[in-house]
Amino acid sequence: MDRRYFEDFTVGQRFWTAGMTVSERMIVAFAQDYDPQPFHLDPEAARETIYGGLIASGFQTLALGFRLVLDTGLFNAASMGSPGFDELRWLKPVRPGDTLRVEGEIVEHVPSRSKPDRGLIRVAYRYFNQRDEAVLTVTSMHLLRRRRAD
């Protein structure tokens, strides 16, 4: 991936990630450590819930997609972290065997007024399963280093 900085991103620009298949083992391991609810931990107990089977934690889904975005390398050269995200929505459950991929669209591009070495972009992310069903949406802010200060 080429080295991209704040100036290299524009509103309307889109990017896509590779896919990642979520296994039952991954779901249960994450749930044991971070979200120990029956529909994430126990396939038998999960069948008796409103989900009718084991599902991934929404927080796990968010984290897996974030990893896919980082794996694109788009932010490697310039990332300075993030002040947060907005509008997180879990739209459909993610189940064992589902393959996640993420689409991102730059929706805002603002140079910092007080710190000329950086700028902020907002990215609208949509996570999809292998059936092209949206399973999660979120808007994330990324602080990015500038190639040059204007």
Secondary structure as UniProt FT lines:
FT   HELIX           6..8
FT   TURN            11..12
FT   STRAND          14..16
FT   STRAND          20..21
FT   HELIX           24..34
FT   HELIX           38..41
FT   HELIX           43..47
FT   TURN            50..51
FT   HELIX           58..71
FT   TURN            74..78
FT   STRAND          85..90
FT   TURN            96..97
FT   STRAND          99..111
FT   TURN            116..117
FT   STRAND          118..128
FT   TURN            130..131
FT   STRAND          134..145
//
